[in-house]
Amino acid sequence: MVLECVHRLPAESVPLEGALGLVVAEDLRSPQPLPRFDNAAMDGFAVRSEDLANAVPTAPVTLPVAGAVVAGAPDVPALAEGSAIRVATGAPLPEGADAVVRLEEVDASGDAVTFVAAAKQGTNVRRGGEDVREGDVLLRARVPVGPGQITAAAAAGVQRITVHRRPRVSVIVTGDEVAADGERMSPSKVFDAIGPTLGSVLTRMGCRPARRGPVDDDPDAIAEALKKEAESSDAVITIGGISVGPRDFVRSALEGIGGRVVQVAMRPGKPFGFGRAGGAALFSLPGNPVSALVAFELFVRPAVATMLGGSAVRQAVDARLVEPFTQRPGRLHLVRAWLDRAGDEATIRPLGPHAAGSLGSLAGANAWMVVGPDIERLEAGTVVETWPMLPS
């Protein structure tokens, strides 16, 4: 139901340096072949293989060195029959040459070089276009842009790439109890614990986040903030004010513009709001920081990934439980835990206390351990599903 409120954002062209983490919007065809020209794969000597056809250790072949070619050389001499040209790795292959013999395999002295073995045609030669031909699809649509994609595109001379636009996401913090930045703290005030978190996570995902508030617990102020941010954002995330208390005004503001609040059988947290206003997707998280993180992980992360043009399927790791775990069944439980990965082996250790208000256990966690609502006890050694808090 949440994913029905979002769609992939339109495409835009961005500099290659700014595309990391975004998703390719349309197939990119290579404007150049890779390699661009025939070149030497090793430091050595460019030769005609037929000149070394009879070379053996007991009857070596000595050829005169007719010159040298380095990588980036503007002028490359042709190779005459019965001669060799010294070449560096990446240097253009001289016309007439069809093999490169490594430096380690020859005896070079002065203006001559001696070969003790025949060279097969194509040895240590990278042919132009053998990797990617001009016009081949270099990057496919729906592929996330990582270091490999940027490197390949840059090698082909690409300077800009078409990707799905970064979502503009507004994070609205609500509540009289939340201190504004720089405000003098009183005994009844709390710091904004979740706004900076969501801003950081959204930035890492490829969004353009903006933190607003805190907005006081006033129905008109909250409704106005929600309406204003929805007009200028692709998505709006509110924090707090969606339970059933007398001052939970976000619920009525959300419902007033077509959204809804549902009770979800999950722990921590239960209330979650979502909807759409004009061009913006709306998400309302509980005010408790841990509950807000769980709701974000379950519902908002897949939605944002969809907006970016990626997959809503989250990254999961199967890990072996290192100690028994018990819970009160009835709701899906995202347990704060420490995931340790060494080679092909992954282990998970749950961290307590598990109460929604416990931030100490959250400080030591790097993953969520997913425990189904029907499970009361898991024994040590059980393989469980885990979600890294920082998926790659």
C-alpha positions as CSV (number, residue, x, y, z in Angstrom):
1,M,0.0,0.0,0.0
2,V,2.9,2.4,0.8
3,L,4.6,1.6,-2.5
4,E,1.4,2.6,-4.4
5,C,2.0,6.2,-3.1
6,V,5.4,6.5,-4.8
7,H,6.8,6.3,-8.3
8,R,10.2,6.6,-9.9
9,L,11.2,10.2,-10.3
10,P,11.9,11.7,-13.7
11,A,15.4,11.4,-15.3
12,E,18.0,14.2,-15.3
13,S,21.5,14.5,-16.7
14,V,24.2,14.9,-14.0
15,P,28.0,15.2,-14.1
16,L,29.6,11.8,-13.8
17,E,31.3,12.8,-10.5
18,G,27.8,13.5,-9.0
19,A,26.2,10.2,-10.1
20,L,27.5,7.9,-7.3
21,G,24.6,6.0,-5.6
22,L,22.0,7.1,-8.1
23,V,20.3,4.8,-10.6
24,V,20.8,4.8,-14.4
25,A,17.5,6.0,-16.0
26,E,18.2,4.8,-19.6
27,D,20.6,2.6,-21.4
28,L,23.9,4.3,-22.0
29,R,25.7,3.3,-25.2
30,S,29.4,3.7,-25.4
31,P,30.6,6.6,-27.6
32,Q,34.0,5.0,-27.9
33,P,35.4,1.4,-28.3
34,L,37.2,0.1,-25.3
35,P,40.2,-0.1,-25.6
36,R,40.1,2.8,-28.0
37,F,43.0,1.4,-30.0
38,D,45.3,-1.6,-30.2
39,N,47.8,-1.3,-27.4
40,A,50.5,-3.2,-25.4
41,A,49.3,-5.1,-22.4
42,M,52.9,-5.4,-21.0
43,D,56.2,-3.5,-21.0
44,G,58.3,-5.2,-23.6
45,F,59.0,-5.3,-27.4
46,A,56.5,-5.2,-30.2
47,V,57.3,-7.7,-32.9
48,R,56.1,-9.5,-35.9
49,S,55.3,-13.1,-34.8
50,E,56.6,-14.5,-38.1
51,D,60.1,-13.0,-37.3
52,L,60.3,-15.2,-34.2
53,A,58.8,-18.3,-35.6
54,N,62.1,-20.3,-35.3
55,A,63.3,-18.8,-32.0
56,V,64.3,-21.4,-29.4
57,P,66.8,-21.3,-26.4
58,T,69.5,-23.2,-28.4
59,A,69.0,-21.0,-31.5
60,P,67.8,-17.5,-30.3
61,V,66.8,-14.7,-32.7
62,T,68.3,-11.3,-32.4
63,L,66.5,-8.2,-33.8
64,P,67.6,-4.6,-34.0
65,V,65.6,-2.2,-31.9
66,A,64.0,0.3,-34.3
67,G,62.7,2.7,-31.7
68,A,60.5,3.1,-28.6
69,V,56.8,4.0,-28.0
70,V,55.4,5.2,-24.7
71,A,51.8,5.5,-23.5
72,G,50.3,8.6,-25.0
73,A,52.9,8.9,-27.8
74,P,51.5,11.2,-30.5
75,D,53.6,9.6,-33.3
76,V,54.0,5.8,-33.6
77,P,56.5,4.4,-36.1
78,A,55.5,1.4,-38.2
79,L,57.4,-1.8,-37.5
80,A,59.6,-3.0,-40.3
81,E,60.2,-6.6,-41.0
82,G,63.1,-8.1,-39.0
83,S,63.0,-5.5,-36.2
84,A,61.5,-4.8,-32.8
85,I,60.2,-1.7,-31.1
86,R,60.3,-1.2,-27.3
87,V,56.8,-0.5,-26.0
88,A,55.4,0.5,-22.6
89,T,52.2,-0.8,-21.1
90,G,49.2,1.0,-22.7
91,A,51.3,2.3,-25.6
92,P,49.8,2.2,-29.1
93,L,50.8,-1.0,-31.0
94,P,53.0,0.0,-34.0
95,E,51.5,-0.8,-37.4
96,G,52.8,-4.2,-38.5
97,A,53.3,-5.6,-35.0
98,D,51.0,-8.4,-33.9
99,A,52.6,-9.5,-30.5
100,V,54.4,-8.1,-27.5
101,V,57.2,-10.0,-25.8
102,R,57.6,-9.1,-22.1
103,L,60.9,-7.5,-20.9
104,E,61.4,-10.4,-18.5
105,E,61.6,-12.9,-21.5
106,V,64.3,-11.2,-23.5
107,D,67.9,-10.1,-23.3
108,A,68.1,-6.5,-24.4
109,S,71.5,-5.0,-24.9
110,G,72.2,-1.7,-26.6
111,D,70.4,-1.4,-29.9
112,A,69.5,-5.1,-30.2
113,V,67.2,-7.6,-28.4
114,T,67.5,-11.4,-28.3
115,F,64.5,-13.7,-28.1
116,V,64.7,-17.3,-27.0
117,A,61.1,-18.4,-27.8
118,A,58.5,-17.9,-30.5
119,A,55.7,-15.4,-30.0
120,K,52.1,-16.3,-30.8
121,Q,50.0,-13.7,-32.7
122,G,48.1,-11.5,-30.3
123,T,50.3,-12.3,-27.2
124,N,50.1,-9.4,-24.7
125,V,48.1,-7.2,-27.2
126,R,44.8,-5.5,-26.3
127,R,42.8,-5.0,-29.5
128,G,40.7,-1.9,-29.9
129,G,37.1,-2.7,-29.1
130,E,37.7,-6.2,-27.8
131,D,36.2,-5.2,-24.4
132,V,33.4,-2.9,-25.5
133,R,32.5,-1.9,-29.1
134,E,31.4,1.6,-30.1
135,G,27.6,1.6,-29.7
136,D,27.4,-1.3,-27.3
137,V,25.3,-0.8,-24.1
138,L,27.8,0.2,-21.5
139,L,25.4,0.9,-18.6
140,R,21.9,-0.5,-18.4
141,A,18.9,1.2,-17.0
142,R,17.9,0.4,-13.4
143,V,21.6,-0.3,-12.5
144,P,22.8,1.6,-9.4
145,V,25.9,3.8,-10.2
146,G,28.9,2.6,-8.3
147,P,32.7,3.0,-8.7
148,G,32.7,0.4,-11.5
149,Q,30.1,2.1,-13.6
150,I,31.7,5.5,-13.2
151,T,35.1,4.1,-14.2
152,A,33.8,2.4,-17.3
153,A,31.8,5.5,-18.4
154,A,34.8,7.8,-17.8
155,A,37.1,5.5,-19.8
156,A,34.7,5.8,-22.7
157,G,34.8,9.6,-22.6
158,V,31.3,10.0,-21.0
159,Q,31.1,13.2,-18.9
160,R,27.4,13.2,-18.0
161,I,25.0,10.4,-17.2
162,T,21.2,10.2,-17.2
163,V,19.9,9.1,-13.8
164,H,16.7,9.3,-11.8
165,R,16.5,12.6,-10.0
166,R,17.4,12.8,-6.3
167,P,14.2,13.1,-4.3
168,R,13.7,16.3,-2.3
169,V,12.7,15.0,1.1
170,S,11.5,17.3,3.9
171,V,11.7,15.9,7.5
172,I,9.3,17.7,9.9
173,V,10.0,17.3,13.6
174,T,7.0,18.0,15.8
175,G,6.4,18.4,19.6
176,D,6.5,21.1,22.3
177,E,9.1,19.0,24.1
178,V,11.7,19.1,21.3
179,A,14.3,21.8,21.7
180,A,15.2,23.9,18.7
181,D,18.8,24.1,17.6
182,G,20.6,26.5,19.9
183,E,17.7,26.7,22.4
184,R,18.5,26.9,26.1
185,M,17.6,23.5,27.5
186,S,15.1,23.2,30.3
187,P,14.5,20.1,32.5
188,S,11.4,19.2,30.4
189,K,13.0,19.5,26.9
190,V,14.6,16.8,24.8
191,F,17.1,17.0,21.9
192,D,16.0,16.1,18.4
193,A,17.3,12.5,18.3
194,I,15.8,11.4,15.0
195,G,15.9,14.4,12.6
196,P,19.7,14.3,12.2
197,T,19.5,10.5,11.8
198,L,17.0,10.6,8.9
199,G,18.9,13.5,7.3
200,S,22.1,11.4,7.3
201,V,20.4,8.2,6.0
202,L,18.5,10.0,3.3
203,T,21.7,11.8,2.1
204,R,23.5,8.4,2.0
205,M,20.6,7.0,-0.1
206,G,21.0,9.8,-2.6
207,C,18.2,12.2,-1.5
208,R,18.3,15.9,-0.9
209,P,16.9,16.1,2.7
210,A,15.9,19.3,4.6
211,R,15.0,19.3,8.3
212,R,12.2,21.5,9.4
213,G,11.0,22.4,12.9
214,P,10.5,21.6,15.6
215,V,6.8,22.5,15.0
216,D,4.9,23.1,18.2
217,D,1.9,20.9,19.1
218,D,-0.6,23.2,17.5
219,P,-3.1,21.8,14.9
220,D,-2.9,24.9,12.7
221,A,0.9,25.1,12.7
222,I,1.3,21.4,12.0
223,A,-1.3,21.4,9.1
224,E,0.4,24.5,7.6
225,A,3.9,23.0,7.8
226,L,2.7,19.7,6.2
227,K,0.9,21.6,3.4
228,K,3.8,23.9,2.8
229,E,6.4,21.2,2.6
230,A,4.3,19.0,0.4
231,E,4.1,21.7,-2.2
232,S,7.9,21.9,-2.6
233,S,9.0,18.3,-1.9
234,D,8.9,14.9,-3.5
235,A,8.4,13.3,-0.1
236,V,7.5,14.6,3.4
237,I,8.4,12.7,6.6
238,T,6.8,13.8,9.9
239,I,8.0,12.6,13.3
240,G,5.6,12.3,16.3
241,G,2.0,13.2,16.8
242,I,0.2,10.2,15.2
243,S,-0.9,8.2,18.3
244,V,-4.3,8.7,20.0
245,G,-3.3,11.3,22.6
246,P,-5.2,14.6,22.9
247,R,-2.2,16.5,21.5
248,D,-1.4,14.1,18.6
249,F,-2.3,16.6,15.9
250,V,-0.2,15.2,13.0
251,R,-2.8,12.4,12.6
252,S,-5.6,14.8,11.9
253,A,-3.4,17.0,9.6
254,L,-2.4,13.9,7.6
255,E,-5.9,12.7,7.3
256,G,-7.1,16.2,6.4
257,I,-5.1,16.0,3.1
258,G,-6.0,12.5,2.2
259,G,-3.5,10.4,4.2
260,R,-4.2,7.7,6.7
261,V,-2.8,6.3,10.0
262,V,-2.7,2.6,10.5
263,Q,-1.8,0.3,13.5
264,V,0.9,-2.1,12.4
265,A,1.7,-5.3,14.3
266,M,5.4,-4.5,14.7
267,R,7.7,-3.9,17.6
268,P,9.0,-1.3,18.4
269,G,6.3,1.1,17.3
270,K,2.8,0.6,16.1
271,P,1.3,3.7,14.5
272,F,2.4,4.6,11.0
273,G,0.9,7.2,8.6
274,F,1.2,7.5,4.8
275,G,-0.5,9.0,1.8
276,R,0.0,11.5,-1.0
277,A,-0.7,15.2,-1.4
278,G,-0.3,16.5,-4.9
279,G,3.2,15.5,-6.1
280,A,4.5,14.5,-2.6
281,A,4.5,11.2,-0.9
282,L,3.7,11.5,2.9
283,F,5.1,9.3,5.7
284,S,4.4,9.9,9.4
285,L,6.6,8.1,11.9
286,P,6.1,7.7,15.7
287,G,7.9,10.2,17.9
288,N,9.9,7.6,19.8
289,P,13.3,7.5,18.1
290,V,13.7,3.7,18.0
291,S,10.1,3.2,16.8
292,A,10.7,5.9,14.2
293,L,13.8,4.1,12.9
294,V,11.9,0.8,12.7
295,A,9.0,2.4,10.8
296,F,11.5,4.1,8.5
297,E,13.3,0.8,7.8
298,L,10.1,-1.2,7.2
299,F,8.2,1.3,5.0
300,V,10.1,4.5,4.1
301,R,13.4,3.0,2.9
302,P,11.8,0.8,0.2
303,A,9.6,3.7,-0.9
304,V,12.6,6.1,-1.2
305,A,14.6,3.4,-3.1
306,T,11.7,3.1,-5.5
307,M,11.6,6.9,-6.1
308,L,15.3,6.8,-6.8
309,G,14.6,4.2,-9.5
310,G,16.1,1.3,-7.5
311,S,14.6,-1.9,-6.0
312,A,12.3,-1.9,-3.0
313,V,13.8,-5.2,-2.0
314,R,16.1,-4.5,0.9
315,Q,19.5,-6.1,1.5
316,A,19.3,-9.0,3.9
317,V,22.0,-11.2,5.5
318,D,21.4,-14.6,6.9
319,A,23.3,-14.9,10.2
320,R,23.8,-17.5,12.9
321,L,22.4,-16.5,16.3
322,V,25.2,-16.7,18.9
323,E,22.9,-16.9,22.0
324,P,19.3,-17.9,22.7
325,F,16.6,-15.2,22.2
326,T,13.1,-15.1,23.7
327,Q,10.3,-12.6,23.2
328,R,6.6,-12.1,23.7
329,P,5.0,-13.2,20.4
330,G,2.3,-11.4,18.5
331,R,4.1,-8.7,16.5
332,L,7.0,-8.6,14.0
333,H,10.0,-7.7,16.0
334,L,13.0,-5.8,14.7
335,V,15.7,-6.4,17.4
336,R,18.7,-4.2,17.8
337,A,21.7,-6.4,17.2
338,W,25.4,-6.6,16.3
339,L,26.1,-8.3,13.0
340,D,29.6,-9.7,12.5
341,R,30.7,-10.9,9.1
342,A,34.0,-12.8,8.7
343,G,34.4,-14.2,5.2
344,D,31.4,-16.3,4.3
345,E,30.3,-16.7,7.9
346,A,27.9,-14.2,9.6
347,T,26.8,-14.2,13.2
348,I,24.3,-12.0,15.0
349,R,24.1,-11.0,18.7
350,P,20.9,-9.4,20.0
351,L,21.3,-6.3,22.2
352,G,19.1,-5.5,25.1
353,P,17.2,-4.0,26.6
354,H,14.6,-4.2,23.9
355,A,12.2,-1.5,25.1
356,A,11.3,1.2,22.6
357,G,12.7,3.9,24.8
358,S,16.1,2.2,25.2
359,L,18.8,4.2,23.3
360,G,21.8,2.6,24.9
361,S,21.3,-0.7,23.1
362,L,20.7,1.2,19.9
363,A,24.1,2.9,20.3
364,G,25.8,-0.6,20.1
365,A,23.8,-1.9,17.1
366,N,24.7,-2.1,13.5
367,A,21.8,-4.3,12.3
368,W,18.2,-5.3,12.8
369,M,17.5,-9.0,13.6
370,V,14.1,-9.9,12.1
371,V,12.0,-12.1,14.4
372,G,8.5,-13.2,13.2
373,P,5.4,-12.6,15.2
374,D,4.8,-16.3,15.9
375,I,8.2,-16.9,17.4
376,E,8.6,-17.1,21.1
377,R,12.1,-18.6,21.4
378,L,15.1,-19.0,19.1
379,E,18.0,-21.3,20.1
380,A,21.7,-20.4,19.7
381,G,22.8,-21.5,16.2
382,T,19.5,-20.7,14.5
383,V,20.0,-18.9,11.2
384,V,18.0,-15.7,11.2
385,E,17.4,-12.9,8.7
386,T,19.1,-9.6,9.5
387,W,19.0,-6.1,7.9
388,P,22.2,-4.1,8.1
389,M,21.6,-0.6,9.3
390,L,24.0,0.7,6.6
391,P,23.2,-1.5,3.6
392,S,25.8,-1.3,0.9
